[in-house]
Amino acid sequence: MRRHAWLALWGTLLAAKVAAQAPAQGIAPDWPLLGRAKVTEAGKAMVVSAHPVASEIGRDVLLRGGNAIDAAVATFFALAVVHPEAGNLGGGGFMMYRRAPGYLHALDFREVAPGAATPTMYVADPATSHTGHLASGVPGSVAGMVEAHRRFGRLPWRSLLQPAIRLAREGFVIDDFRSTSIRNDSTRLSKFPASAAQFLPNGAPPPVGSTLAQPDLARTLEAIRDRRAAGFYRGWVADSLVAEMERGGGIITRADLRAYRTVWRMPLRLTYRGYTLYSMPPVSSGGVTLGMILNVMEGYKPLPPFGSPALLHREAEAFRRAYIERNAKLGDPAFVKNPVTTLTNKRFAAWLRSTIDTARATLTPDAVKILSEGPSTTHFSVVDAAGNAVSLTTTINSLYGNAVTVRGAGFLLNDEMDDFMTVPGGANQWGSVDGQVNAIAPGKRMLSSMTPTIVLDARRRVHLLVGSPGGTTIITTVYHILSNLIDHGMTLADAIAAPRMFHQARPDSIQFERDKELPAGVPEATVAELQRLGHGIRYRPLIGDVAAIIRTATGWQAVSDPRRSGGGAGH
């Protein structure tokens, strides 16, 4: 049998195995998320995002003859309306794009520090790095969408923004998730008049079934529709943003807005058990850290069973080592040299693995307190009928960013300055303790954990598009999905619904999901054994909101995470 024919057969058999199996053990019997993932099937093309309406808008663009980039642009701006906790104009993000002939592209539209930023600007009051005007970096989202469309879009720009403009002007129906989300952050939002007016009408969160219109946001979207990037970074929208800064003590200027630029980067190529992965290079730490974890775990042959103490111990130790390297060595490549080749080398992973004691935990010195903030990031995936594929993660950092809505313009600002090392030796709101390589400097991009990833099968076809919100948990969430599929033979729905574990070296503990009324997904006996091995144990709210697409025998399957409230749409 010729090699390419064997690889094709191997890929088909593996896909059938993955589709047929489900996790048999390692999950607590009362874990309620299994069976609750939202699954959408389609033969030709698919969009999956954090809101079904946004996915339907992207799908409709594909039906009109648009490509994956066109659908991504339309989905992005729709999310800015219907998913206000994370969909954004005032933030930034990263996009992985694979053109059907096989070319890979990575777009960095991460926020940057304003020109007046200083390394010590948050030392006196660390809280100002994540709430209020001073917390905002210069937004990159609009520039990112404009640049992606300029290079690869097919349909007219104006037509891609019209659905979002209509949603903002006429309103959309508030579901339980969105109502609860606004309620949970209402204390922060109420501190800023424009945010209170937009998201707390009559002084309260909009109830389920009500319609939320955002006329100021509609005007901003119209400016972007008519003038592209100039409609946001210049003109009345820019003037409104700068006026907001001046009212609240922020430091973004007109010069900062005019100077913002996106960056096309070389995608980071990784391999894992016969699959090829493409993910983001720095200034995102996502691809490099994911690569370190995968390389370490690939050396365990065979892996212990899913959910077993032996597996969770090895994963925790791999996570610990990868995050130590991440925090000490990665930053904006315009300012620091990132040892990407070394960190993602299989030999380096073998050395890391050799330092893992399979009989006990390795303690991390100087453990710090983790803060509890929600992940105001969102991920969506798109594949079109020609096989073009987009994996895109965008963020304003905390839920509702810095909680400041630009008066008269209707969009929230980010609090991405908190993703820098704001206080030497101190943790940011995600509990991450970064090194000097991620110190604040004017014009510098802050380190990110966003991990939009495209996975190719042995025939070099798109196999999986995956990503998630979740701060520093994004990287391990993407790892879990990949390992659940490839190592443990789960369906995509079960891979996403399965309980997740997190460890980032500091704080020195394994973190398991246990949210509100939900029980923990890990059996008590497993937890006890991990404690015997020397691990600290913490419980935290549910981790992530995966929006993934996988190839099937008949087309595509989209799966939305049962932890939140997304949905897919295809044709």
DOTITOR-868834 format. One record per residue (C-alpha): residue number from 1; chain; x, y, z. Coordinates in steps of 0.05 Angstrom, whole numbers, plus 5000, padded with zeros to 4 digits. Layout:
BEGIN
NODE   num   cadena     px     py     pz
NODE   NUM        A      X      Y      Z
...
END
This chain:
BEGIN
NODE   num   cadena     px     py     pz
NODE     1        A   5000   5000   5000
NODE     2        A   5028   5068   4981
NODE     3        A   5045   5115   5038
NODE     4        A   4992   5168   5022
NODE     5        A   4938   5115   5016
NODE     6        A   4958   5085   5083
NODE     7        A   4957   5154   5116
NODE     8        A   4887   5166   5087
NODE     9        A   4862   5099   5114
NODE    10        A   4895   5113   5182
NODE    11        A   4861   5180   5186
NODE    12        A   4793   5151   5168
NODE    13        A   4799   5095   5219
NODE    14        A   4822   5143   5273
NODE    15        A   4764   5190   5259
NODE    16        A   4715   5132   5264
NODE    17        A   4746   5111   5331
NODE    18        A   4741   5182   5357
NODE    19        A   4668   5187   5336
NODE    20        A   4649   5121   5367
NODE    21        A   4681   5125   5436
NODE    22        A   4664   5165   5498
NODE    23        A   4697   5172   5566
NODE    24        A   4684   5110   5607
NODE    25        A   4717   5128   5672
NODE    26        A   4751   5183   5710
NODE    27        A   4690   5228   5715
NODE    28        A   4648   5234   5777
NODE    29        A   4581   5199   5764
NODE    30        A   4541   5262   5780
NODE    31        A   4580   5309   5733
NODE    32        A   4522   5343   5697
NODE    33        A   4553   5371   5634
NODE    34        A   4561   5306   5595
NODE    35        A   4507   5302   5542
NODE    36        A   4493   5377   5545
NODE    37        A   4540   5404   5492
NODE    38        A   4504   5437   5433
NODE    39        A   4520   5399   5369
NODE    40        A   4507   5426   5299
NODE    41        A   4518   5385   5235
NODE    42        A   4527   5412   5165
NODE    43        A   4552   5385   5099
NODE    44        A   4590   5444   5069
NODE    45        A   4606   5501   5117
NODE    46        A   4601   5519   5190
NODE    47        A   4605   5576   5240
NODE    48        A   4605   5567   5315
NODE    49        A   4609   5624   5366
NODE    50        A   4588   5647   5435
NODE    51        A   4519   5668   5410
NODE    52        A   4474   5631   5361
NODE    53        A   4451   5696   5328
NODE    54        A   4523   5715   5312
NODE    55        A   4536   5646   5283
NODE    56        A   4473   5651   5240
NODE    57        A   4498   5718   5213
NODE    58        A   4564   5687   5195
NODE    59        A   4528   5628   5162
NODE    60        A   4485   5676   5121
NODE    61        A   4548   5710   5095
NODE    62        A   4573   5642   5072
NODE    63        A   4507   5630   5037
NODE    64        A   4514   5697   5001
NODE    65        A   4580   5674   4971
NODE    66        A   4627   5701   5024
NODE    67        A   4689   5664   5046
NODE    68        A   4711   5645   5116
NODE    69        A   4743   5714   5127
NODE    70        A   4679   5750   5107
NODE    71        A   4639   5706   5154
NODE    72        A   4690   5718   5210
NODE    73        A   4685   5793   5202
NODE    74        A   4609   5792   5204
NODE    75        A   4609   5744   5263
NODE    76        A   4659   5788   5300
NODE    77        A   4618   5851   5295
NODE    78        A   4554   5815   5312
NODE    79        A   4587   5789   5376
NODE    80        A   4605   5860   5393
NODE    81        A   4530   5872   5399
NODE    82        A   4500   5807   5425
NODE    83        A   4556   5784   5471
NODE    84        A   4575   5847   5508
NODE    85        A   4615   5814   5564
NODE    86        A   4669   5795   5513
NODE    87        A   4650   5811   5441
NODE    88        A   4684   5877   5429
NODE    89        A   4707   5938   5391
NODE    90        A   4750   5962   5448
NODE    91        A   4796   5902   5455
NODE    92        A   4841   5859   5412
NODE    93        A   4859   5788   5394
NODE    94        A   4890   5737   5347
NODE    95        A   4868   5701   5284
NODE    96        A   4894   5637   5253
NODE    97        A   4874   5630   5180
NODE    98        A   4885   5571   5133
NODE    99        A   4871   5584   5060
NODE   100        A   4846   5523   5023
NODE   101        A   4910   5512   4982
NODE   102        A   4945   5501   5049
NODE   103        A   4975   5569   5065
NODE   104        A   4974   5588   5139
NODE   105        A   4970   5659   5165
NODE   106        A   4971   5688   5236
NODE   107        A   4944   5758   5250
NODE   108        A   4962   5795   5314
NODE   109        A   4914   5851   5332
NODE   110        A   4932   5851   5405
NODE   111        A   4925   5916   5445
NODE   112        A   4987   5958   5460
NODE   113        A   5008   6001   5519
NODE   114        A   4994   6076   5509
NODE   115        A   5053   6122   5497
NODE   116        A   5048   6151   5568
NODE   117        A   5051   6082   5601
NODE   118        A   5106   6068   5652
NODE   119        A   5130   6005   5686
NODE   120        A   5108   6028   5755
NODE   121        A   5041   6060   5738
NODE   122        A   5001   6009   5779
NODE   123        A   5047   5998   5838
NODE   124        A   5010   6048   5883
NODE   125        A   4941   6021   5866
NODE   126        A   4942   5953   5831
NODE   127        A   4865   5953   5824
NODE   128        A   4870   6008   5771
NODE   129        A   4901   5957   5724
NODE   130        A   4835   5921   5716
NODE   131        A   4779   5970   5732
NODE   132        A   4772   6041   5706
NODE   133        A   4802   6084   5651
NODE   134        A   4875   6073   5667
NODE   135        A   4869   5998   5654
NODE   136        A   4858   6003   5579
NODE   137        A   4909   5989   5526
NODE   138        A   4901   6017   5456
NODE   139        A   4848   5974   5421
NODE   140        A   4866   5931   5361
NODE   141        A   4801   5895   5344
NODE   142        A   4774   5941   5290
NODE   143        A   4843   5946   5256
NODE   144        A   4847   5870   5258
NODE   145        A   4781   5859   5222
NODE   146        A   4796   5913   5171
NODE   147        A   4865   5883   5156
NODE   148        A   4838   5811   5151
NODE   149        A   4785   5834   5102
NODE   150        A   4833   5878   5062
NODE   151        A   4879   5819   5049
NODE   152        A   4831   5761   5042
NODE   153        A   4758   5784   5041
NODE   154        A   4712   5775   4981
NODE   155        A   4646   5810   4995
NODE   156        A   4638   5886   5002
NODE   157        A   4660   5911   5071
NODE   158        A   4596   5951   5082
NODE   159        A   4552   5889   5073
NODE   160        A   4588   5852   5129
NODE   161        A   4572   5904   5182
NODE   162        A   4499   5915   5164
NODE   163        A   4473   5856   5206
NODE   164        A   4509   5881   5268
NODE   165        A   4485   5952   5257
NODE   166        A   4414   5927   5252
NODE   167        A   4421   5886   5316
NODE   168        A   4449   5945   5354
NODE   169        A   4396   5994   5330
NODE   170        A   4335   5949   5335
NODE   171        A   4360   5907   5394
NODE   172        A   4366   5833   5408
NODE   173        A   4329   5789   5457
NODE   174        A   4364   5778   5523
NODE   175        A   4371   5705   5543
NODE   176        A   4384   5677   5612
NODE   177        A   4459   5675   5603
NODE   178        A   4466   5748   5582
NODE   179        A   4418   5773   5636
NODE   180        A   4456   5734   5690
NODE   181        A   4523   5757   5663
NODE   182        A   4504   5831   5667
NODE   183        A   4474   5820   5736
NODE   184        A   4538   5788   5761
NODE   185        A   4579   5848   5739
NODE   186        A   4528   5901   5755
NODE   187        A   4568   5930   5813
NODE   188        A   4627   5946   5769
NODE   189        A   4584   5971   5711
NODE   190        A   4543   6016   5757
NODE   191        A   4606   6056   5775
NODE   192        A   4610   6086   5705
NODE   193        A   4551   6127   5679
NODE   194        A   4553   6106   5606
NODE   195        A   4559   6032   5625
NODE   196        A   4501   6038   5674
NODE   197        A   4458   6072   5622
NODE   198        A   4472   6020   5569
NODE   199        A   4471   5955   5608
NODE   200        A   4429   5971   5669
NODE   201        A   4367   6005   5641
NODE   202        A   4322   6030   5698
NODE   203        A   4379   6013   5745
NODE   204        A   4375   5937   5736
NODE   205        A   4400   5884   5688
NODE   206        A   4354   5873   5628
NODE   207        A   4307   5815   5645
NODE   208        A   4303   5751   5604
NODE   209        A   4260   5762   5543
NODE   210        A   4270   5837   5540
NODE   211        A   4302   5872   5481
NODE   212        A   4369   5908   5489
NODE   213        A   4380   5963   5438
NODE   214        A   4447   6000   5435
NODE   215        A   4438   6061   5390
NODE   216        A   4506   6092   5408
NODE   217        A   4541   6027   5388
NODE   218        A   4501   6027   5323
NODE   219        A   4529   6096   5306
NODE   220        A   4600   6072   5319
NODE   221        A   4589   6011   5275
NODE   222        A   4562   6057   5220
NODE   223        A   4626   6099   5224
NODE   224        A   4668   6036   5217
NODE   225        A   4623   6013   5159
NODE   226        A   4633   6079   5123
NODE   227        A   4707   6093   5137
NODE   228        A   4736   6026   5158
NODE   229        A   4794   6035   5207
NODE   230        A   4791   6111   5200
NODE   231        A   4720   6108   5227
NODE   232        A   4747   6083   5293
NODE   233        A   4818   6109   5301
NODE   234        A   4803   6178   5275
NODE   235        A   4742   6223   5272
NODE   236        A   4686   6229   5322
NODE   237        A   4694   6158   5351
NODE   238        A   4767   6171   5367
NODE   239        A   4749   6239   5396
NODE   240        A   4697   6205   5441
NODE   241        A   4747   6154   5465
NODE   242        A   4799   6207   5481
NODE   243        A   4747   6249   5517
NODE   244        A   4728   6189   5558
NODE   245        A   4801   6180   5577
NODE   246        A   4806   6252   5599
NODE   247        A   4743   6247   5641
NODE   248        A   4768   6186   5679
NODE   249        A   4843   6194   5684
NODE   250        A   4862   6148   5627
NODE   251        A   4922   6159   5583
NODE   252        A   4904   6138   5511
NODE   253        A   4913   6196   5463
NODE   254        A   4895   6211   5391
NODE   255        A   4967   6197   5373
NODE   256        A   4962   6128   5405
NODE   257        A   4901   6112   5364
NODE   258        A   4931   6137   5299
NODE   259        A   4995   6097   5311
NODE   260        A   4962   6029   5322
NODE   261        A   4982   5974   5273
NODE   262        A   4966   5900   5266
NODE   263        A   5022   5849   5254
NODE   264        A   5022   5788   5209
NODE   265        A   5064   5734   5242
NODE   266        A   5092   5667   5223
NODE   267        A   5044   5613   5250
NODE   268        A   5075   5566   5301
NODE   269        A   5076   5495   5276
NODE   270        A   5070   5437   5327
NODE   271        A   5061   5362   5320
NODE   272        A   5026   5313   5366
NODE   273        A   5016   5238   5354
NODE   274        A   5010   5244   5278
NODE   275        A   4972   5309   5276
NODE   276        A   4999   5377   5255
NODE   277        A   4977   5438   5294
NODE   278        A   4983   5512   5278
NODE   279        A   4975   5563   5334
NODE   280        A   4995   5633   5353
NODE   281        A   5068   5653   5366
NODE   282        A   5087   5709   5415
NODE   283        A   5062   5758   5436
NODE   284        A   5012   5704   5450
NODE   285        A   5041   5652   5496
NODE   286        A   4986   5604   5475
NODE   287        A   5021   5565   5420
NODE   288        A   5088   5559   5454
NODE   289        A   5059   5537   5521
NODE   290        A   5011   5489   5488
NODE   291        A   5070   5460   5449
NODE   292        A   5111   5450   5513
NODE   293        A   5053   5413   5546
NODE   294        A   5038   5369   5485
NODE   295        A   5112   5351   5476
NODE   296        A   5119   5330   5549
NODE   297        A   5056   5288   5548
NODE   298        A   5073   5256   5481
NODE   299        A   5131   5221   5515
NODE   300        A   5085   5181   5560
NODE   301        A   5070   5118   5521
NODE   302        A   5018   5096   5536
NODE   303        A   4983   5151   5575
NODE   304        A   4948   5130   5639
NODE   305        A   4872   5126   5633
NODE   306        A   4830   5189   5627
NODE   307        A   4815   5221   5694
NODE   308        A   4861   5175   5733
NODE   309        A   4906   5204   5788
NODE   310        A   4967   5181   5748
NODE   311        A   4945   5221   5687
NODE   312        A   4924   5283   5726
NODE   313        A   4990   5282   5764
NODE   314        A   5031   5280   5700
NODE   315        A   4988   5334   5667
NODE   316        A   4994   5379   5728
NODE   317        A   5069   5372   5728
NODE   318        A   5073   5386   5653
NODE   319        A   5028   5447   5662
NODE   320        A   5071   5471   5720
NODE   321        A   5136   5468   5681
NODE   322        A   5106   5499   5618
NODE   323        A   5077   5559   5656
NODE   324        A   5143   5571   5693
NODE   325        A   5178   5576   5626
NODE   326        A   5122   5618   5597
NODE   327        A   5123   5669   5653
NODE   328        A   5198   5676   5654
NODE   329        A   5215   5678   5580
NODE   330        A   5158   5703   5535
NODE   331        A   5139   5774   5516
NODE   332        A   5128   5821   5458
NODE   333        A   5179   5801   5404
NODE   334        A   5189   5874   5386
NODE   335        A   5219   5884   5455
NODE   336        A   5248   5817   5478
NODE   337        A   5278   5755   5445
NODE   338        A   5232   5696   5453
NODE   339        A   5267   5627   5454
NODE   340        A   5209   5595   5415
NODE   341        A   5251   5543   5379
NODE   342        A   5282   5519   5443
NODE   343        A   5218   5517   5483
NODE   344        A   5179   5479   5430
NODE   345        A   5235   5429   5416
NODE   346        A   5220   5356   5431
NODE   347        A   5289   5348   5465
NODE   348        A   5273   5405   5512
NODE   349        A   5207   5370   5529
NODE   350        A   5245   5306   5543
NODE   351        A   5288   5343   5593
NODE   352        A   5226   5374   5626
NODE   353        A   5194   5305   5629
NODE   354        A   5257   5276   5662
NODE   355        A   5248   5325   5719
NODE   356        A   5178   5299   5735
NODE   357        A   5173   5250   5793
NODE   358        A   5114   5205   5778
NODE   359        A   5109   5188   5852
NODE   360        A   5102   5259   5880
NODE   361        A   5089   5331   5864
NODE   362        A   5144   5381   5852
NODE   363        A   5130   5442   5895
NODE   364        A   5132   5512   5863
NODE   365        A   5164   5564   5909
NODE   366        A   5131   5630   5926
NODE   367        A   5059   5610   5915
NODE   368        A   5012   5669   5907
NODE   369        A   4938   5683   5915
NODE   370        A   4893   5673   5855
NODE   371        A   4839   5725   5843
NODE   372        A   4770   5706   5816
NODE   373        A   4750   5744   5754
NODE   374        A   4710   5719   5696
NODE   375        A   4742   5711   5627
NODE   376        A   4717   5767   5581
NODE   377        A   4745   5734   5520
NODE   378        A   4709   5697   5466
NODE   379        A   4728   5648   5411
NODE   380        A   4695   5629   5346
NODE   381        A   4711   5583   5288
NODE   382        A   4692   5585   5215
NODE   383        A   4701   5538   5156
NODE   384        A   4673   5552   5087
NODE   385        A   4653   5507   5029
NODE   386        A   4722   5515   4996
NODE   387        A   4757   5492   5059
NODE   388        A   4783   5560   5082
NODE   389        A   4785   5561   5158
NODE   390        A   4788   5614   5212
NODE   391        A   4802   5603   5286
NODE   392        A   4796   5670   5322
NODE   393        A   4800   5691   5395
NODE   394        A   4785   5762   5417
NODE   395        A   4783   5794   5485
NODE   396        A   4773   5854   5530
NODE   397        A   4804   5814   5588
NODE   398        A   4758   5817   5649
NODE   399        A   4684   5808   5642
NODE   400        A   4661   5874   5611
NODE   401        A   4733   5896   5606
NODE   402        A   4751   5955   5650
NODE   403        A   4675   5967   5659
NODE   404        A   4680   6034   5622
NODE   405        A   4634   6047   5563
NODE   406        A   4656   6104   5518
NODE   407        A   4603   6158   5526
NODE   408        A   4565   6169   5461
NODE   409        A   4601   6112   5425
NODE   410        A   4570   6053   5461
NODE   411        A   4629   6005   5467
NODE   412        A   4667   5978   5527
NODE   413        A   4742   5987   5536
NODE   414        A   4791   5932   5554
NODE   415        A   4832   5923   5617
NODE   416        A   4890   5890   5581
NODE   417        A   4943   5930   5618
NODE   418        A   4933   5879   5674
NODE   419        A   4964   5826   5628
NODE   420        A   5031   5860   5636
NODE   421        A   5074   5850   5698
NODE   422        A   5041   5907   5736
NODE   423        A   5075   5897   5803
NODE   424        A   5143   5861   5805
NODE   425        A   5133   5793   5838
NODE   426        A   5058   5802   5842
NODE   427        A   5002   5765   5808
NODE   428        A   4953   5793   5757
NODE   429        A   4879   5778   5764
NODE   430        A   4890   5709   5733
NODE   431        A   4941   5691   5787
NODE   432        A   4998   5693   5736
NODE   433        A   5065   5719   5761
NODE   434        A   5103   5744   5700
NODE   435        A   5175   5764   5693
NODE   436        A   5212   5826   5670
NODE   437        A   5203   5805   5597
NODE   438        A   5130   5825   5604
NODE   439        A   5142   5892   5639
NODE   440        A   5102   5953   5616
NODE   441        A   5133   5997   5562
NODE   442        A   5102   6048   5514
NODE   443        A   5078   6015   5450
NODE   444        A   5090   5945   5476
NODE   445        A   5040   5888   5468
NODE   446        A   5022   5852   5533
NODE   447        A   5033   5776   5538
NODE   448        A   4970   5736   5522
NODE   449        A   4945   5666   5533
NODE   450        A   4898   5664   5473
NODE   451        A   4907   5599   5434
NODE   452        A   4867   5598   5369
NODE   453        A   4888   5532   5337
NODE   454        A   4880   5496   5272
NODE   455        A   4893   5421   5270
NODE   456        A   4908   5383   5206
NODE   457        A   4902   5308   5196
NODE   458        A   4952   5262   5163
NODE   459        A   4926   5282   5094
NODE   460        A   4938   5356   5110
NODE   461        A   4863   5370   5112
NODE   462        A   4832   5414   5165
NODE   463        A   4812   5366   5221
NODE   464        A   4795   5412   5279
NODE   465        A   4787   5486   5295
NODE   466        A   4789   5501   5369
NODE   467        A   4798   5556   5420
NODE   468        A   4768   5584   5484
NODE   469        A   4765   5643   5531
NODE   470        A   4790   5637   5602
NODE   471        A   4853   5679   5616
NODE   472        A   4912   5634   5630
NODE   473        A   4866   5573   5631
NODE   474        A   4857   5579   5555
NODE   475        A   4921   5540   5541
NODE   476        A   4904   5480   5584
NODE   477        A   4832   5480   5559
NODE   478        A   4856   5473   5487
NODE   479        A   4904   5419   5510
NODE   480        A   4847   5381   5544
NODE   481        A   4804   5382   5481
NODE   482        A   4862   5357   5438
NODE   483        A   4882   5302   5487
NODE   484        A   4810   5281   5499
NODE   485        A   4801   5272   5424
NODE   486        A   4868   5243   5405
NODE   487        A   4890   5205   5467
NODE   488        A   4824   5184   5497
NODE   489        A   4781   5173   5436
NODE   490        A   4724   5218   5458
NODE   491        A   4672   5249   5412
NODE   492        A   4681   5325   5406
NODE   493        A   4618   5335   5447
NODE   494        A   4645   5293   5504
NODE   495        A   4715   5322   5498
NODE   496        A   4686   5391   5509
NODE   497        A   4637   5371   5564
NODE   498        A   4688   5332   5605
NODE   499        A   4713   5364   5669
NODE   500        A   4776   5406   5664
NODE   501        A   4837   5414   5707
NODE   502        A   4885   5473   5712
NODE   503        A   4954   5486   5742
NODE   504        A   4998   5546   5727
NODE   505        A   5055   5535   5777
NODE   506        A   5032   5594   5819
NODE   507        A   4988   5587   5859
NODE   508        A   5017   5518   5872
NODE   509        A   4954   5477   5866
NODE   510        A   4913   5435   5819
NODE   511        A   4848   5472   5804
NODE   512        A   4785   5433   5789
NODE   513        A   4718   5458   5765
NODE   514        A   4661   5464   5815
NODE   515        A   4611   5519   5799
NODE   516        A   4553   5540   5843
NODE   517        A   4505   5482   5849
NODE   518        A   4546   5436   5805
NODE   519        A   4586   5381   5839
NODE   520        A   4660   5372   5822
NODE   521        A   4673   5329   5762
NODE   522        A   4731   5291   5793
NODE   523        A   4716   5232   5840
NODE   524        A   4735   5243   5914
NODE   525        A   4781   5183   5913
NODE   526        A   4821   5215   5856
NODE   527        A   4827   5280   5894
NODE   528        A   4851   5243   5956
NODE   529        A   4905   5207   5917
NODE   530        A   4929   5272   5886
NODE   531        A   4934   5302   5955
NODE   532        A   4974   5241   5978
NODE   533        A   5022   5255   5921
NODE   534        A   5032   5324   5949
NODE   535        A   4986   5368   5907
NODE   536        A   4947   5425   5935
NODE   537        A   4874   5424   5911
NODE   538        A   4831   5484   5895
NODE   539        A   4761   5489   5865
NODE   540        A   4742   5545   5817
NODE   541        A   4683   5564   5773
NODE   542        A   4674   5529   5706
NODE   543        A   4733   5537   5659
NODE   544        A   4727   5562   5588
NODE   545        A   4676   5566   5532
NODE   546        A   4701   5524   5475
NODE   547        A   4673   5535   5405
NODE   548        A   4701   5481   5359
NODE   549        A   4690   5451   5291
NODE   550        A   4712   5380   5271
NODE   551        A   4712   5345   5204
NODE   552        A   4663   5287   5198
NODE   553        A   4650   5234   5145
NODE   554        A   4594   5276   5117
NODE   555        A   4619   5347   5128
NODE   556        A   4628   5387   5192
NODE   557        A   4605   5384   5264
NODE   558        A   4605   5445   5309
NODE   559        A   4602   5438   5384
NODE   560        A   4588   5494   5434
NODE   561        A   4610   5487   5506
NODE   562        A   4553   5470   5555
NODE   563        A   4587   5515   5606
NODE   564        A   4559   5576   5572
NODE   565        A   4510   5595   5517
NODE   566        A   4537   5591   5446
NODE   567        A   4513   5557   5384
NODE   568        A   4532   5537   5313
NODE   569        A   4501   5548   5245
NODE   570        A   4519   5516   5179
NODE   571        A   4496   5495   5111
END
